């Protein structure tokens, strides 16, 4: 079974107000997100206009959650089919998240976009996000190719940081896709960001992000170099594990 989890709900599971919020969360109302912002020590803007924009945008959150569900379901079906046909699950687990209103406004302001619900939907393609954690390197492109072959999935952008890692050592395959969401009176194409990486890549990326967050500022060149060495070491580990798996799969080392 694929382990799927939401960062928001994981946080709330340890919060005494969880039951109350979970009911609100399902309603998609603005007050639900306002409550979430308050209990996570976030605050809305003091600008009434921005708050109005957030209220308008919150009405569309249900569509983004639906898009996440669509992508998750497609990936789960592909993983189960692969297990049935080839006795191998390419997906270890999945994670997903909706970008918070605070993060949305900060990104819109940083990029100099107009602050409106329409502008948010038009300019931000990472509001809905799904992270797919794979077992082996070969699983990354296998999953991406199987998903992109589906008729109702449209590829918007592809960034291959596996073949071309970032300078800091970050590696992952990033896809922006459009998935149709069938509503009562219309159909909307919704953007979802999909990150596909191995367990080892996810280990490095998660800790690197955590370490930088704890530093509260840019880390030194020396620490950056050490993190890059760790990333290179993990790359070698991924390649060796892939090689071992391939040899066993091809029967090179029978018992």
C-alpha positions in Angstrom: 0.0 0.0 0.0 1.2 3.5 -0.8 1.4 5.8 2.2 -0.2 9.1 1.4 -0.3 12.0 3.9 -1.0 15.7 4.1 1.3 18.0 5.9 -1.6 20.1 7.2 -3.5 17.1 8.5 -0.4 15.5 10.0 0.1 18.7 12.0 -3.5 18.8 13.1 -3.5 15.2 14.3 -1.4 16.3 17.3 -3.5 19.4 17.9 -6.4 19.3 20.5 -8.5 21.3 18.1 -8.1 18.7 15.3 -11.7 17.4 15.3 -13.2 20.9 15.1 -10.8 22.0 12.3 -11.2 18.8 10.2 -14.9 19.5 9.9 -14.1 23.1 8.9 -11.4 21.9 6.5 -13.8 19.8 4.5 -16.2 22.8 4.1 -13.6 24.9 2.1 -14.8 28.1 3.8 -12.5 31.0 4.3 -13.0 30.8 8.1 -11.5 27.2 8.1 -8.2 28.5 6.6 -8.3 31.5 8.9 -8.5 29.2 11.9 -5.7 27.1 10.5 -3.6 30.2 10.1 -4.2 31.2 13.7 -3.4 27.9 15.3 -0.1 27.7 13.3 0.9 31.2 14.4 0.4 32.7 10.9 -1.6 35.8 10.3 -3.5 37.3 7.5 -2.4 40.5 5.9 -3.4 43.8 7.4 -4.4 44.9 4.0 -8.2 44.4 3.6 -7.9 44.1 -0.1 -5.5 41.2 0.2 -7.9 39.5 2.7 -10.7 39.9 0.2 -8.6 38.3 -2.5 -7.9 35.4 -0.1 -11.5 35.0 0.6 -12.3 34.8 -3.1 -9.5 32.4 -3.7 -10.4 30.1 -0.8 -13.6 29.3 -2.6 -11.5 27.6 -5.2 -9.4 25.5 -2.8 -11.8 22.6 -3.3 -10.8 22.4 -7.0 -7.1 22.2 -6.1 -7.8 19.4 -3.6 -9.8 17.6 -6.2 -6.8 17.9 -8.6 -4.5 16.3 -6.0 -7.0 13.5 -5.5 -7.1 12.9 -9.3 -3.3 12.7 -9.6 -3.0 10.5 -6.5 -5.6 8.1 -7.8 -3.9 7.8 -11.2 -0.5 7.1 -9.6 -2.0 4.6 -7.2 -3.6 2.7 -10.1 -0.4 2.7 -12.1 1.6 1.4 -9.0 -0.9 -1.4 -8.3 -0.9 -2.4 -12.0 2.9 -2.5 -12.0 2.9 -4.7 -8.9 0.4 -7.1 -10.5 2.2 -7.4 -13.8 5.9 -7.1 -12.8 5.9 -7.9 -9.1 7.4 -4.4 -8.3 6.0 -1.3 -6.8 7.8 1.7 -8.3 6.2 4.1 -5.7 7.4 3.8 -2.1 5.0 6.5 -0.9 3.4 9.8 -1.8 3.1 13.2 0.0 0.9 16.1 -0.9 0.1 19.6 0.1 -1.8 22.8 -0.7 0.2 26.0 -0.6 -0.9 28.2 2.3 -2.5 31.6 1.7 0.5 33.2 3.4 2.9 31.5 1.0 0.7 32.3 -2.0 0.6 36.1 -1.2 4.3 36.2 -0.5 5.2 34.5 -3.8 2.8 36.8 -5.7 4.4 39.9 -4.1 7.9 38.5 -4.7 7.2 38.0 -8.4 5.4 41.3 -8.8 2.1 39.9 -9.9 -1.3 41.5 -9.4 -2.9 40.3 -6.2 -6.3 38.9 -7.3 -7.9 35.4 -7.3 -7.7 35.3 -11.1 -4.1 36.3 -11.1 -3.2 33.6 -8.5 -4.8 30.9 -10.6 -3.1 32.2 -13.8 0.4 32.7 -12.5 1.0 30.1 -9.8 1.3 26.5 -10.9 2.5 25.0 -7.6 -0.6 25.7 -5.4 -1.4 21.9 -5.5 1.6 19.7 -5.1 2.2 15.9 -5.1 5.6 14.4 -4.2 6.2 10.8 -5.4 9.0 8.9 -3.6 10.4 6.0 -5.6 12.6 3.1 -4.7 15.0 3.2 -7.6 16.4 5.6 -10.2 14.7 3.8 -13.0 11.3 4.2 -11.4 11.4 8.0 -11.7 11.1 8.2 -15.5 9.0 5.1 -15.6 6.3 6.8 -13.4 6.6 10.1 -15.3 6.2 8.5 -18.7 3.3 6.3 -17.6 1.4 9.3 -16.2 2.1 11.6 -19.2 0.9 9.0 -21.6 -2.6 9.4 -20.3 -4.9 11.3 -22.6 -6.3 13.7 -20.0 -2.9 14.8 -18.7 -1.3 17.8 -20.3 2.4 18.5 -19.6 3.0 22.2 -19.1 6.6 22.2 -18.0 9.3 19.6 -17.1 12.5 20.3 -15.1 14.9 17.3 -14.9 17.1 18.0 -11.9 18.1 14.3 -11.9 19.9 14.6 -15.2 20.9 18.2 -14.5 21.2 18.7 -10.7 21.0 22.2 -9.1 24.3 23.7 -8.0 23.6 22.8 -4.4 23.2 19.1 -5.3 19.4 19.0 -5.3 18.0 16.3 -7.6 14.4 15.5 -8.5 12.2 15.4 -11.5 9.6 18.2 -11.5 6.5 18.2 -13.7 3.8 20.8 -14.0 0.7 19.1 -15.5 -2.9 20.1 -16.1 -5.6 17.7 -15.0 -9.3 18.1 -15.8 -11.7 18.4 -12.9 -15.3 17.7 -13.7 -17.6 19.9 -11.7 -21.4 20.0 -11.7 -21.7 22.7 -14.3 -18.3 23.0 -15.9 -14.9 21.3 -16.4 -11.7 23.1 -15.3 -8.1 22.2 -16.1 -6.1 22.6 -12.9 -2.3 22.8 -12.6 -0.5 20.4 -10.3 3.2 20.3 -9.5 4.6 16.8 -9.3 8.0 16.1 -7.8 9.4 12.6 -8.4 12.5 11.5 -6.6 14.1 8.5 -4.9 14.1 7.7 -1.2 17.7 8.8 -1.0 17.1 12.1 -2.9 14.1 12.8 -0.6 16.3 12.2 2.5 18.9 14.7 1.4 16.3 17.3 0.2 14.3 17.1 3.4 17.3 17.5 5.7 18.9 20.2 3.6 15.7 22.2 3.7 15.4 21.7 7.5 19.0 22.7 8.1 18.7 25.9 6.1 15.5 26.7 7.8 17.1 26.3 11.3 20.0 28.5 10.2 17.6 31.5 9.6 20.0 32.8 7.0 22.1 31.6 4.1 24.5 28.9 5.2 28.3 29.4 4.8 30.1 28.3 1.7 31.9 25.6 3.7 28.6 24.1 4.9 27.2 24.4 1.4 30.2 22.4 0.1 29.7 19.7 2.7 26.0 19.4 1.8 27.0 19.1 -1.9 29.4 16.3 -1.0 26.5 14.5 0.8 24.4 14.9 -2.3 27.1 13.4 -4.5 27.5 10.5 -2.0 23.8 9.9 -2.1 23.9 9.9 -5.9 26.5 7.2 -5.8 24.4 5.2 -3.4 21.3 5.5 -5.7 23.3 4.3 -8.6 24.8 1.3 -6.7 21.3 0.3 -5.4 20.0 0.5 -8.9 22.8 -1.7 -10.2 22.2 -4.3 -7.4 18.4 -4.3 -8.1 19.0 -4.7 -11.9 21.4 -7.6 -11.4 19.0 -9.4 -9.1 16.1 -8.7 -11.4 18.0 -10.1 -14.4 19.0 -13.2 -12.5 22.7 -12.4 -12.5 23.0 -13.6 -8.9 20.6 -16.4 -8.2 20.4 -17.9 -4.7 
